[in-house]
């Protein structure tokens, strides 16, 4: 997910510190880190860096995906472009990666505490989230970060298709694009596609957390049964679970993303009055139902490394930050 490019590794936090032994999501922390308290600032810094790393890895694939979604060109002709052009529009998601991660961490942590307080109090032992808790809290995180991800993706998509239309090529960068859109169309202009974003992000984040926990539990049980419970193997299980859950989530909500991209890249000089459903019907009537899955292959190819890299980068950064305290 786009926000699959954002860190979805989250901990239940207190107002000041997070004790790793009390976390509800089994993040891939090393033994040296697990014996120390992690401040919220460390958690957010590590998550922001991990999210930024995932943006760098995934953005070229995302550019190809957007071009496939907005043109009739084949994958071969669409990818026959200069390599550096695949990073066009990366400034917007990269510059907001830390902010998005902060929102995800805060939303998931807050909703986790609400769940523990009002729905299912914790046992006091280190345990995975139940799938119900992971899905509901993840959905709340998806809802919360939609307010940031929607305008960010709108700007990104318009910059990614630069050159395919005169209007898109007029933008000199994300700041210029945001200023121009708000000046001409108001705040609702930059939030074009917000409804689609909610429909995509809420179930996507819920499914991501639930599937991640299930796959990682299964992988760890398999490794334990084969006497392969080393720290390295548990890190690999976490990276594998992230890749699988990210790919599964994208496959689940991909048609909504195609519709959202169409809505967000429609001409700005006239109001877009089509609903999400009518836009989908129009695409199917004109191109066939297969069009709603156009670019899915490159998206799944991108989703696995993007979501897999989040966790090792998060772990690496967190271990170095905690080592600063000796």
N, C-alpha and C positions, 0 to 999 in steps of 0.2 A: 504494500500500500504506500500511497504517498507518505502517509504517515506511518506507512510501513517503513519509510525511510527514517522515521523518528523512533527514538528508543521506547520500546514497550516493556522494558524490564522495570518493574516497580516494586517498592517496598512499602509496608505499612509503617507510617512514621508518627512520632510524637511531635510536640511543638518545638523541640530543640534538637534531639538526637535520635538516631535509629540504631538500636542494638541488633546486630546481624542475627543473633540467636533468636530474636523475636520476629523476624521477618516472616511474612506470610507467603511470599513468592520466592521459590528456591533459586535465587540468582546464582550464577556460577562463580562464587567467591572462593578464593584460595584460603588455605588454612591460616596463613598469616593475617589475612584481612578479617577472617571470621572471628578472631579473638579480640578485635578492637571495635570501638564504637565509631559509627560513621555519621558525621554531621550532615544535616540536610544540605548544606552548601557543597560538601564533597559529592553527595549523591547527584545533585543537579549539575555540577561541573562534569562529572563522569558521564552522565546521561547526555548532556549537550555535546560533548566531544564525540561520543558514540553515534549520536544522531548526525553530526556533521560528517563523520567518516562514511556513514551509509549513504548520505547525499552524494558525496564524491564518487562512490562506487556505482551508484545506481542511476545517476543523472543521464549519462549517454544513452543507456537503454530506454530511459523515460522519454528522451527527445525523439527517438525512433518510434516509440509507441504513440506519442502525440501526433507525429507526422502521418503515421498509418491511419490513425483515427480520423484525421481531417483531410485526407486526400484519397485519390483512387489509385495511387502508385503502388507498385509491388514492393515487397521488402527489399529486393535487390536494388531497385532504382532509388528507393527511399534512403537506403544506407550508403548509397554511392555519393557521399558528401565528404567534405574535409573533416578530419577528425576533430579539430578544435571547435567546429560548429556544433558538435554534439553536446558541448558544455554551455551553449548559449542559454541564457535564462537561469543559470545555476545560482546566481547571486541571491535571488529572492529566497529560495528554500534554504540555502546555506546560511544566510544572515539571520534567518528566523528559527533555525534548528534548535538552538538553545532555549528560545522562548517557548516553542512548541513542547519541548521535552519538559520544561518546568511546569507547564500546564498539565501535561499528562501525569507527571509524578504527583503533583498536588491533588489533582482530581481523583486519581486512583487511590492514593493514600488516604484522602479524606473519606471517600466512599467506603474504603475497607474498614476504617475505624467506625463509621456508622453501622456497617454490617456487623462488626464484632460487638458493638454495644447494644444494638436493637434487634438483631436477627439471630446470630449464632455466636455467642461468646467463645473466644479461643480457649483451648485446653491448657495453654502454657507451654506446650511442647512445640518444637520446630515441625511445621507441617505445611503441606501444599494447600493452596486455596481449593475449596470445593469448586466444581465446575459452575455451579449456580453463582457463587460469589464472584468468581473470575469473570463470568460473562456479564453480570449486571454491573460490576464495578468498571470493567473494561468498556462497557457501553456508555457509562457516564463519562469516562475519560474521552471517548470518541466524541460525544456531544460537546464537551467543554472545549476541546481543541478545534472543533469545526469553525469557531468564530475567528480563529487565526488562519487555519489552513485554507479556507475558502478564498479569501482575497489573495493569499500567497499563490495558490494554484492558478487563479485567474490570471495574474500577472505572468506567471511562469509559462502558461500555455500560449499566451499572446506573443511572448518573446520567442518561444520555441518555434513558432510558425512564421517568424519574421522572414520576409522575402517572398512569401506566398501571396501576400496582399499588400497593397500600398499603405493601408492604415497601420498594419503591424510593423512595417519597416520604419515608420516614423518615430517609434519609441527608441530612445537612446539607452534605456536601462529600466530596471524595476521602479526606481524612484520617479523617473520621468513618466513612466507608464501610469503609475498610481496617481501622480499629480494631474496628468492629462484627463484620466478617466473621472476622477472626483470632480474636477473643475467643470467638465462637460455634462456629467450624468449623475453627480451626487454620490452619496455613500452607497445607495442602492445599486449604482453601476458597478462599483468594485466588488460588491457582494453578489453579483450575478451567479446563479447556480447554487445558491446557499441551500435550497431545498434538496437538491440532488446530493449535495455534500453531506447533509444530515442523514439521508437515506443510505448513503454509502458508509459513512464513518461509524455510526452507532452500532449496527450489527457487525461490522468488520472488526472493530476493536474488541467487542465482546467475544467473537469467535476466536480472535487471535490469542487472547489470554487463556481461554478455555482449552483450545487445541494445543497451545504451547505446553501447558501444565500436563495434559494427558500424554503427549508424545514424549516429553522429558521423563515423566514417571516411568513409562514403558521402556525407554532406552536405558534408564538407570537400573531398572529391575533386570533387564537382559544382561547388562554388564556385571551386575552383582552375581547373577547366576553363573557367569563364566569367570568369576574371580578377577574381574577387570574393573575394580572400583577405585582406581587411582585418580588423583586430581586431574590429570591430563584427559582421562577418559570421560570424566564427568563434564569437563569443559567441552569436549567434542559432542557429548550428548546434548548439552545446552545449545551449542551452535547448530546442530542438526535439527533440534526441535524448533528453533527460531526459523530456520529455512523452510521446514515443512509447514509450519503454521502460517508463515507469510505467503507461501505459494497457495495454500489451501484457501486462505482468506481472499486473495485476489481472484482466484477462479470463481469463488462464490458470488462476488459483487461486481465482476468485471463489466457486464452490460450497463450497469448504472454509471460506471466511470466513463464509458463511451458516450452515453447520453449527456453526462455532465460536461465532457470536453466539447461536444457540439454546441451546447448552450453557451459555454464560456467563450468560445471562439467565434460565435456569430457576430456579424457586423455591429459595431457600437453606435452607428449613426441612426439607428432606429430601435425602438423598444422591442425586446424579445417577449412575445406574448404567448408562445407555445408552452404548454405544461410539460413535465417530464414524460408523462405517458404519451402525449400527442407527439412529442419529439421522437420517442422510441418507435411509435407506430409509423411515422413518416420515414424513418430510416429503414425499417423493415419493408415497408411498401416499395421503397425506391431501390434498395440494395439486397433485400433478402435478410432472413434472420441471422445468417452467418456474419453479417456486418457488425452485429452487436458483440462479436467475439474477435473482431479485427485487432490484431496486435497482442492477443492474449499470449501467444508463444513467447514473444520478446519480453512481455511482462513477467511471466513465470520464470524465464531465464534470469531476469533481473532480481526477482523477489527473493530467490534462495540465497544468493551471496549477500544481498543487502540486509536481510533479516538475520542471516547467520553471523555477519561481521559485527552487528550491534553488541552482542553479548561479550565476545572476547575483548573488544575495545573498551567496553564499560568496565570489565574486570581488570584489565591492564591499567587503566587510568585510576581506578579506585584503589588498587594496591599501591600505586606510587603516591597517591595523595595521603593515604593513611601512614605510609612509611615516613612522611615528612614529620609526623609527630613522634617518630622514634618507636 
